[in-house]
Amino acid sequence: AAGGAAAGGGGGGAGAGGGGGSAQSAQSAPAAQVEVDANKLAAKALRAKMRGDTAEYERLQAQADAAAAAAPPAPPPAAAPSGGGGGGGRGTNVEVLVPEGSVGMLIGKGGSTILAMEKESQARIRLLSEPDAETGERIVLLRGEEDAVDRAQALIEERLSEAAEREARGGKGRGGKKLKRRRPDRARPAAVEMVPEFDAATGQLKVVERRVEASEAAGGRGGGSESDGEEALSTRRPKRVQRFDKGSGERTKYFRDDDAGASLSSLYEEARRGAGKTIDDHYADNVARAGRKYKGPASADDEYDNDGGVEMHESRLSRKSDAKRKQAEASQQAAAERRQGALEQTAEKRFNERKHLVVALGEHVYLRLQDKAPIGLGHCVIEPIEHVPSHVEAAEEVATEARNFQKCLVRMFAARGAQLVFLEQHLRLGSAGLPSRDTMAIECIPLPARDAAAAPGYFKKAILECDEEWSQHKKIYDTGGCVRGTVPAGFSYFAVSFALQAGYAHVVENEAEWNTDFGRETVEGLIEFDGAGIPLKRRPPLPFEEMRSRVVDFGKAFEPYDWTQQLS
């Protein structure tokens, strides 16, 4: 009987428990009903606002607020179970940036390395496919408890440090630095918006939640990036280019960017600024990067007949993704603009220091007297206004004006019974081994008729005996009076012209051993100048008043032959 009573009591307890469950359901039902009524009233208020009925909107909105306030508070959410499962709970989300070259080492063969780190740290490690937009590094997402995320980051840093030590010992690998850490919500925050949406089933408007990405939200507020409206650049590397037709087997293209559609004017401006590289520059760059792995073509024909030989002459940027190529091109353009700006400042400073010596001024070139130990009263210099490295690399309009000045000077001194010798020297490197900032300068030295007749043979003998005995180029080149078209751009050279009728050029191979006063010393030895043998830097400059008087006298003598008077 006692057992039965106990059983009955147990049954009663069960019944009470069941009754308790029914009471809980009865209590939650009104709360759900109040929440539904509040949502309906809010939807009706929104429709009234869209119709423009302000009074109806305020009435319905007040009822919706009252219904929402009358609803009982929601029960607190149940705590998530802790531990296990590689950070399956609602823990911490952290992003770390890893170099692109270390991704394969972190994943391991078949994902073994990253799985082992997940098991040891109890955190979830995921590698995102898209790199970071600012740094270009790969994003690794760490998810789990705080201590688990810290252990996972420590394991990744340890792997990178081991790879750096192997690289220092002669192996392969990258890394070994402290990883950058950030919160994903700070990197790519998302927003939730309440927007009205038309329900086709009921024919009514309803308020729904819509998740908006950070970039879309910023664009909606007017904070879009400067590339709005343009197609996003791909971050994937381009596929291998097909250089031969599959059907006929004939070659259809050489380089990947053959069909890029660049105009002739843009290519000309790029070459004029010196921003673009030739295929020889790309070849030297690729060979230097390959190092001992590069064995060279098996034959001369393999250099262009095979894809491997052609790829060695192709820019490395063409093998990168569109995003990385665009970033590299923007960086190169910014660097070129900075260099050009520095050269323009140097040219402006140089002109301001010598403007008191100017005799005639053209649109691109000017004529001035030589102030550094001039050889005679008519010793003058033709220089460009802007920075131009040499006569060979000068633009067509600059070369034309320089030629006009030379013709006028030849006529002027021919009327006096003298002949001119034009000297030009271009060295690519400065005194410190850096690219030289010296501009084009053509020295014009008048010689008496007797000395002018002996000048070609005297210079030819001097050029053949100068510089090193063994060289890659010929000792002397016959220019026919103009060095343009004889010496290619990018070479250091010395050129001499005799009244624009004949001339010689010499390619300077060893700039460190080259005598920068070679042309002046040759002329001084020819005419037996009084200051011959004294270095140009040690000669005292002429007084300012004397130079000013010479400029006035030379300007009056040059005025009948001055071609720049036609510009006005």
N, C-alpha and C positions, 0 to 999 in steps of 0.2 A: 504493500500500500504506500509505504514511504517512497519506494522507488517510483511508483506510479505518480505520486504527488510531485516528486522531483521532476519526473518526465513532463507532467502537466505544467509544472512551473516553467520548465524549459520551453515547452510549447508556447506558454503565455508570453515568455520573454521574446520568443521569436515573433509572436504576433505583435507584441509591442514594438519590436524593432521594425516589423513591416509597417505598422501604423506610423512610426516615426518617419519612415521613408515617404509615405504618402503625404504626411504633413509638410515635409520639405518641398515636395513637388508642388503642393498647393500654395506654398509661400512664394516659390520662384515663378509661378505662372503669372501672377499680377505684375511682377516686375518686368517680365518679357512683354506683357501686353502694353505697359506704360511706355517701354522703349519703342515698340512698334508705333504707338500713337504719336510719340514725339517725332519720329522720323517722317510719318505721314504729314503731320502739321508743318514740319520744316519744308517738305517738298511742295505743299500747297502754297506756303509763304513765298517760296522761290518763284513759282509760276505767277503768282500775283505781282511780284516785283518785275518780272519780265514783261507782263502786260502793261505795267505803268500804273497799277492801282495801289497807290501808296497807303491808303487807309486800310485796305484789306490785308496788305502785307504786314503792317504793324500789328493788326489784330491777331493774325495767324502766328506771327513770330512770337508775340507775347504768350499765346497759348502753348506753343512749342517749348518755350523756355520754362513755363510753369510745369509742363508735363515732365520735362527732363529733370527739374529740381525735385519733383515728387518721387522720382524713381529711387528705390533703395540702392545703397552703394554696392558695387560688385565685390564678390569675395576675392581675397588676395590670391594670386596665382601660386600654384604648388611649386615648391622648390625642385629644381632639376637634380637628378641623382648625380653625385660627384664621382670623378675618376673613371678610368677604363675607356676603351674604345677609341683611343687616339684623339681625345678632346672632343667627344661628341656633344658635351653640354654647352650651355650658353656662357662661354668664357671670354677671353680677350682675342681680338683680331688685330694682327700686326703685320705690316709689310716691310720687308727688307730688300735692298737692291744688291744684286749679285752681278759681277762682270759677265758679259756675254760669253767669253771664252771658258768660263768655269761651269757652265750649265751642264755639259755632258759629264763632267767629273762628279757633280752633285747627284745626278740621276743614277749613274752607275749602269752596269750591264743589266738590261731587263728591269731597271728600276730597283735594283737590290740595295743600293746605297741609301736612297731616300726612304725606302721602306724600313731599313734598319734604324735610321735616325728617328722615324715616327714611333717605332716600337720602344726605343730607348728613352725618348723624351716624353712619350704619352701626349704628344701634340700632333695636330694634323698639318702636314706640309704640302702645299700645292704650288706648282710653278705656273704662272700665268703666261699665256702665249704671246700677248702684246708687250713690247718693251716699254719702259718709262719714256714719256714724251720729252722730258727735259734732258735726261742724262743718256738715254739710249740703252741703259742697263736693264737686265731682266728682273721682274718683280716676283718675289717668293712670298706667298701668303702663309702666315703661321696662325693657327687657330687652336685655342684650348685654354686651360687655366693659366694664370700669370706665371707660375713657376715652371709649367710645362713649356710655355712659349720661350722663357729665358733659357731653358735647357736646349731647346731646338736651335735657337740662335747661336748659342755657344758651340753646339756640334757643327753647325755650318761654318762658323769662323775657324774652328779647329781643322776642318777639312781643307779650307782655303790656305791656312798657314802651312799645313803639310805639303800642299801642292807648291807653295812658294819656296819651301826648303828644297824640294826636289828640283825645281827649276834652277835654284842657286847652285846645286851640285851638278848641273848639266842635263837634268831631265826636262820633262815638259810639265806645264801647269801654270796656273795664274792665281792671284789672290794674295792673302796674307795681310789684309788690312781690316780695320774695324768697319763693320757693315753699317750703312745708314738705316735707321729704323724710323718708321712713321705709322700712324694710324690710318687704316683704309678709309674711315669716314672723313678724315681731313684731306686725304688725297683725292677721293672721288665721292663727295657727299651726294646723297640722293634726297629728293623731296617728295612728299605726298600731297597731292592737291585734291580738293573736293570740287568736282566739275559736274554740271548737269548733262545728262545723256538721255536721248529719246529711246523709249522702250517700244519696240515694234508690236509686241503682243498686246499691251494695254493701251497704246497710243498716248501715253502720258510721259512727262519728264520725270526723271528720278536722279537723285544725287548719288554719285558713285565716287569711290576713291581711285585715283590713278597715280602710279609711281612715275616720277619724272627724273631723268638723269641730270647730273650737275651741269653738263654742257648745254642741255636743252633748256634748263631753268635759267641759266645765265643768258642764253640767247633770247629767251622770252622777255627778260628784263632790259634788253638793249645792251647787254655786255658781251655780245658775241665776239669771237676772235676776228682778226683781220682777214682770215681766209673764208669768211662766210660766203656761201654761194658757190664755192669752188669744191671740186671733188677731193675727198680726203686722199692723201698720198699713201700708197701701199708700203707696208713695212717688210714685205717678203722680197727675197733676192730674186732677180729676174732669171728666167729659164735660159738654158744654153741656147745660144743663137744658132739658127740654121743657115749656114753659109752656102749651101749647094742645093740646087733643085732636085727633089727626090725622083722626078721622072727622067729628066735629061742628064742629071749629074753635073750640069754646068754651074759655075759659081754665080751667085746672085748678089752677094754683098761681101765686104771684107770685115767691117767693124760693126758693132752693135748699133751705133748711133748714125749709120749711113743715111737712114731715112728719118732722121730727127726733124728735118725741115728747116734747118738754119738758113737764113738768107745770106746772100753774098756780102751785103753791107755790114751785117752783124759780125760775120767772120773777119771782114777787113778791119773793123773797129777793134775786135778782140786781138788781132795780130798787131795792130798799131799800138795798143796799150801794153802789149807784152803779157797779157793775162793768160792767153791760151798756150798750151804746150804742143810741140810737134810730136810725131810718132817716134822720132829718135829720143826725145825726152822721156816718153812713156817706156820705151825699150830700156833705157838706162835705169829708170826707176824700178822696173820689174826685175831686171837682172840683179840689181843691188839687193832687192828684197829676197830674191831666191837664194843668193849666196852660193854656197858649195853645191846646192841641189841643181843648179843650172849647168848643163853640160854643153850648151850651144847646139846649133843646127848641124845635122849630119852632112849637109851639103848646102851650097848657096841657094839652090832652088827651094829647099825645105823652109827657108825663112818666110816665104809668102805662099807657097803652095799648100802647106798643111795648116790645119786650124791651130795647132800648138804654136807654130811660128808667128801666125797673125796675132794671136792673143798676147804674145809678148810685146807687141807694138800698140796694144790697146790700153786705154786709161783704166786704172783700177776703179775709178768711180763708176764706170759703166757696168761693173759686176756687182754693185751694191744696190740696195733697195731704193725706191724712189724717194722715200723720206730721208734716208741717210745721204743720198746724192744731193738732194735739195739743200740739206743742212751744210754739207761740205762746200757746195758751190756758193752759198751765201757767206760762209766764213772766208773763202778765198776772195770773193768780191770785196768784202769789207777790208781784208788785208791789203788788197791792191789799191783800194781807195785811200787807205792810210799812207801807203808808200807814195802814191801820186801826190797827195796833199803835202807831204814832207818835201818832195822834189820841187813842187811849185813854190813853196816858201823859200827854198834855197835859191831858186832862179830869181825870185823877186828881190831877195836880199842882194844877190850878185849884181843885178841891174841897177839897184839904187846906189851901190858902191861905185859903179862905173859910169853913171849917167852924165857926169861932167866931161867924160871923154868922148861922148857920142857925136859923130859927125853927121850921119844920116840914119833915119829911122823908117823902116818899112812896117808892114803889117805883122810879119813873123820874124824878121831878121833885122839886125842893125849893124852899122859899121862904126867902129871906134878906133882911136889911136892906141898903140901899145905903150903902156906906162912902165913896164918892167924892162929897163935897159934896152930901149929901142935901138935897132940897127938903122941909122939914118933917119932923116926927117919924115919920110913917107911910110914908115913901118906901121901898119894898121892890122886890125883883127876883125873878122866877120863872125858874129855870134848870133844864136837864136834868142828870142825874147823868153820863150818858155824853155823848159828843160828838154833837150834832145841829146841822147847819148853820143851820137856820131853822125857824120855825113851819110854813111851807108844806111843807117836806120832812120834817117829823117823822113818826114812825110813829103809828098810831092810838092806841096806849096812852099815848104821850108827850103827844099833843095832848089826850087826855081828862083826864089828870091836871092839865095846865096849865089847862084850862077849869075844873076843880073848884076849883083855887086862886083863880082869878079870881072865881068865883061866891061863894066864902066871903068874899073881901075886899070885894066889892060889898055883901054883907049887913052886914058888920062896920061899914063906914064910912057906910052908909045909916042905921044906928042912931045914928050920931053927927051926922047932918045934913050929911054931906059926900058927894061923888061922886068916882069914880076915873077917871083917864085912863090908858089902857094904851098904851105906846110900844114899838115894835119896829123895829129897823134891821138889815138883812142886806146885807152887801157881799161879793161873791164874791172880790174880790182884796184882798190885803193892801197894806201900805205899800210893799213892794218889787216889786209887780206879780205876785207869786206867789199861788196859791190861799190864801185866808184860812183860818186855823184857829180863828177865833172861833166860839163856840157860840151857840145861841139864847138870847136874854135879853129878857124882857118886863118893862119898867119899869112900876111901879104908883105913880102920884103922886096923892094925895088933894087935891081942890080944894074950896074953900067953894062953897056953893050959887050965890052970885052969879057967881063966876068960871066955874063949871061950865056955867052956862047960856050964857055967851058963848064957850065953848071951841070948839064946832063951827064957827062962823063965823070965829073967829080963825084956826084951823088951815087952813080951806079957803082963806082969802085968802093965808096964808103959803105953802101948797103951790103955788097958782097962780103965785106970784111967784118961786118958787125955781127952781134949775137953769137950763138953757139955754132960750132963747126958742123955738127950733125943735127938735123931737124927733120920734122915730118913734112913740112911744106917746102916749096921752092924758095930760094933765097930772095928772089926778086920777081915781080910781076909787072908787065907793061900795061899801064892803065889807059893809055891814049889821052891823057889829060883829065880823066874823071875816074875816081875810085869806085863810084857806084856801078854795080854790075860786075866788078872784078873780085872784090872781097865780100864774102857772104856776111850777113848780119850775125852778131854774136862773137866775132873774132876781134882780138886786139891787133892793131896794125899801125904802121906809119906810112904816110903817103906824101908824095911831092909831085907838084905839077909845074910845068914851065910854060907860062902864058897860055894855058889851056890847050896847048898843041900837043904836048907829050908829057909823060909822067911815069913814075914808078911807085910800087907799093911793096911793103914787106910785112909779113905776118909775124907778130911778136908772140913767141911761144913761152919764153921764160920772162915774165914781167918783173920778177924780183931782181934779175940781173940786167934788165934793160936800162939804158941811159936815157932818162926823160928829156935831156937837153941835146939829144942826138942831132935834130934838124938845125937848131940854132948854132951848135958848134961846127957843123959842116959848112954852113954859110959863112960864119966868121973866119973859118980857116981858108975858105975860097977867096974872100976879099981882104984877108989879112987885117981883121978888125983889131982895134987897139986893146979891147977888153977880152980878147980871145983867151980861153983857158981858165978864166975866173968863173966859178959856179954862179948860176943865175941868182940863187938865193942870197949870195953874199954881195951882190952889186947894189949900191945905194940907189934909191928911187930918185927921180927928178923932182925938183920943187914944183909945188902946185901952180904957181904963177907962170912958170915956164911951160908946163903942160897945157895950161889954159891958153896961152898965146899960140902954141903949136896947133891946138884944136881949131882956133879961129882962122889961122892962116890956111890950114889944110881944108877947112870947110869952104873957104872962098875959092880955092883952086879946084875943088871937086864939084862945085855947084854947076858948071856947064855940062857935066857928064852924069849928074845925079838923076837916076831913073825914078826915085821916090817922089820927085816933084809932080809926076804925072798922076799920083794917087789923089792929090788935092784938086 
